[in-house]
Amino acid sequence: MSRIIYLNGKYVPEQEAKVSVFDHGFLYGDGVFEGIRAYKGKVFKLEEHMARLYESAKSIMLDIPESYEEMTEATLETIRQNNLEDAYIRIVVSRGTGDLGLDPRKCPKATTVIIASSITLFPEELYEQGLEVITVATRRNVPDALDPQIKSLNYLNNILVKIEANRAGVMEAIMLNGQGYVAEGTGDNVFIVKRGKILTPPSYVGALCGITRQVIIDLAAEAGYLLEERPFTRHELYVADECFLTGTAAEVIPVIGVDGRQIGSGTPGPVTRDLVARFRELAGTTGTDIHP
Ligand code: PMP
């Protein structure tokens, strides 16, 4: 079945959703994006995702043609056009069509695309069994070169890490920053649990302020867990009792091995399982109604 895509103000079949080869999103990765999920007819944390989209755009001086309200409505309408109740939504705003030469002033109008579809990062059973990951040689982009808070279309840093993971035969990998502190996964944030306390790297080590990350921080507080945002090393990751990754696409997935070191008992631990359950409960019951 052909999906219906939002493209620059129109809803078109995917075969007709075409963008110029002179679009600077294609030529230079010049643009920003968001990944959002809907569960059971409700879009999860829509306002947070919209806010981050407009903040990413502001940071790179990209004028999004749609107002915040128009983009919100276009997102909901794209989901409705595709008759979805559960969805993964991708919003892409690129610099738009220009010519060769990277000067963004050559692009008079940004290109906006909204896709409502589905995404599967990891096989279903790994959400129960947990994931083996590695740490990689590729370091996280330094914030003073390209700030990881910008959800830029240029994901080459992350893709190089995914290639290392693929070559090592694992499905996900964790990046360290230039100082050797654990930063994040290719598209997800990292948490560890040690002696009942939850740790996650602060964003300044080079981690995106993930929206799922914040959901977990809030759920952990609500459940009465101690949680600290502080830098930690690969050694602390190896000797953690529990580890899990969070992201819109990844959701909350337990990690049971890092670089061949078993994490805890080698099965998802009690804190992780509790937070996964709390996350699933929240994601299925709160959000912006697709059909108000
Ligand atoms: N880090 C990176 C590099 C990401 O691309 C993502 C996915 N947006 C995340 C973390 C997780 O963020 P969120 O929970 O907002 O999806």
Residues whose N, C-alpha, C, O or C-beta is under 5 A from the ligand:
A	BS01	PMP	G35 E184 G185 T186 G187 D188 N189 L208 C209 G210 I211 T212 R213 T246 G247 T248 A249
